[in-house]
């Protein structure tokens, strides 16, 4: 039985073990990558991935097949990531301005650690690390939109279903997260090549 078998929804609803296992095998890697992309550390990402599939198995009888199974799984993941981030109090849009000033500037207003100029040989790994740092400052819905588009390569319709937004709202989410990332990366000294990275 293929993951695209038209009878898959009925088999999932019936709790067919083979159908359930095929879904888990097909999407386990994607769900874990998306959880990591949402800013969870590896242990949290594994926990959220496990919770996503536990909910999938628990709610299998409710799967009507109106959306692709992947869309349904990502929808569950989105809710689980939001719950995890709320519990960890990591869903702050911005650092407190006073704390930010104290951490980044001396009393005379000069940088404590000036932004490092970027040389022509900046490694992709460094850029990815800086993008991850910057993504930690954006709201979960924007981060998930960025991850689903840029990491998982999902289309707009599927993303709208997962995030529960309209196409217009999705466009706003992607516009805002990209602008936040550009500003944050500039502040970290990444210039010139940033548009290619985003």
C-alpha positions in Angstrom: 0.0 0.0 0.0 1.4 3.4 -1.0 1.2 6.5 1.1 -0.8 8.0 -1.7 -3.3 5.1 -1.9 -6.8 6.6 -2.2 -8.0 4.0 0.4 -5.4 5.2 2.9 -7.9 7.5 4.8 -10.3 4.6 5.3 -7.5 2.3 6.5 -6.2 5.0 8.9 -9.8 5.5 10.3 -10.1 1.8 10.8 -6.8 1.8 12.8 -5.1 -0.5 10.3 -1.6 -1.1 11.8 0.1 -1.3 8.4 -1.4 2.0 7.3 -0.4 3.7 10.6 3.1 2.3 10.3 3.5 3.5 6.7 2.4 7.0 7.7 4.9 7.1 10.6 7.7 5.8 8.5 6.9 8.2 5.6 6.7 11.4 7.8 8.8 10.8 10.9 11.9 12.5 9.5 9.9 15.5 8.2 8.0 16.0 11.4 11.3 15.9 13.5 13.0 18.3 11.1 10.1 20.7 11.4 10.1 20.5 15.2 13.8 21.3 15.2 13.2 24.1 12.7 10.6 25.5 15.1 13.4 26.2 17.6 13.1 23.2 19.9 16.3 21.6 21.2 16.8 18.0 20.0 15.2 16.4 23.2 12.2 18.7 23.0 11.9 18.1 19.3 11.9 14.4 19.8 9.2 14.7 22.6 7.0 16.9 20.4 7.5 14.5 17.4 6.4 11.6 19.7 3.5 13.6 21.0 2.5 14.4 17.4 2.4 10.8 16.3 0.7 9.7 19.6 -2.1 12.2 18.8 -2.2 11.0 15.2 -2.8 7.4 16.5 -5.2 8.5 19.1 -7.3 10.6 16.7 -6.9 8.3 13.6 -10.6 7.5 13.6 -11.3 11.2 13.0 -9.2 11.4 9.8 -11.6 12.0 7.0 -9.1 12.3 4.2 -10.3 15.8 3.2 -6.7 17.0 3.4 -3.5 15.1 2.7 -2.2 13.1 5.7 0.9 15.2 5.8 -1.1 18.4 6.2 -3.0 16.7 9.1 0.2 15.7 10.8 1.8 19.1 10.4 -1.4 20.7 11.8 -1.0 18.4 14.9 2.7 19.3 15.1 2.0 23.0 14.9 -0.3 22.7 18.0 2.2 20.6 19.9 5.1 23.1 19.2 2.9 26.0 20.3 2.1 24.1 23.5 5.8 23.3 24.2 6.9 26.8 23.6 4.2 28.2 25.9 5.3 25.8 28.6 8.9 26.8 28.2 8.0 30.5 28.0 10.0 30.8 24.8 7.4 32.6 22.7 8.5 36.2 23.4 8.5 38.5 20.4 11.4 40.7 21.5 13.8 40.9 24.4 13.1 43.5 27.0 14.7 46.7 25.6 16.6 47.6 28.9 18.0 44.1 29.1 19.1 44.3 25.5 20.8 47.6 25.9 22.6 46.4 29.0 23.8 43.3 27.3 25.0 44.9 24.1 26.2 48.4 24.9 28.6 50.0 27.4 27.6 53.0 29.6 29.1 55.3 26.9 26.9 53.9 24.2 29.6 51.9 22.4 29.2 48.3 21.5 30.3 45.7 24.1 30.9 43.3 21.3 30.8 45.1 17.9 29.0 43.2 15.1 31.6 41.1 13.4 32.3 42.2 9.8 31.6 39.4 7.3 34.4 38.3 5.1 33.8 36.8 1.7 34.4 33.2 3.0 31.6 33.2 5.6 30.6 29.6 5.9 27.0 28.4 5.4 27.1 26.8 8.8 27.7 30.1 10.5 24.9 31.7 8.6 22.5 28.9 9.5 23.5 29.3 13.2 22.8 33.0 13.0 19.5 32.4 11.3 18.6 30.0 14.1 19.5 32.7 16.7 17.4 35.2 14.9 14.5 32.8 14.5 14.4 32.4 18.3 13.2 36.0 18.5 10.1 35.6 16.2 6.6 34.5 17.2 5.9 30.7 16.7 3.4 31.2 13.9 5.9 33.2 11.8 8.7 30.7 12.6 6.5 27.7 11.6 5.6 29.5 8.3 9.3 30.1 7.5 10.2 26.5 8.4 7.3 25.0 6.4 8.2 27.1 3.3 12.0 27.3 3.4 12.9 24.0 5.0 10.0 21.6 4.1 9.1 23.4 0.8 5.4 23.2 1.3 3.0 25.0 -0.9 0.8 27.9 0.2 -2.5 25.9 0.3 -1.1 23.2 2.5 0.6 25.8 4.7 -2.7 27.7 5.1 -4.4 24.5 6.2 -1.6 23.7 8.7 -1.4 27.2 10.2 -5.2 27.9 10.0 -4.7 31.2 8.1 -5.8 32.7 4.8 -3.4 33.2 1.8 -3.3 36.9 2.6 -2.4 36.2 6.3 0.2 33.6 5.1 1.8 36.3 2.9 1.9 38.7 5.8 3.5 36.1 8.1 6.2 35.3 5.5 6.8 39.0 4.8 7.2 39.8 8.5 9.5 36.8 9.3 11.8 37.6 6.4 12.0 41.2 7.3 12.7 40.3 11.0 15.4 37.9 9.8 17.0 40.5 7.5 17.1 43.1 10.3 18.4 40.6 12.8 21.1 39.2 10.5 22.2 42.8 9.6 22.6 43.5 13.4 24.7 40.4 13.6 27.0 41.6 10.8 25.6 39.4 8.0 25.4 41.7 5.0 25.4 41.4 1.2 24.6 37.7 0.9 21.7 37.6 3.2 19.0 37.8 0.5 20.5 34.6 -1.0 20.1 32.9 2.3 16.5 34.0 2.8 
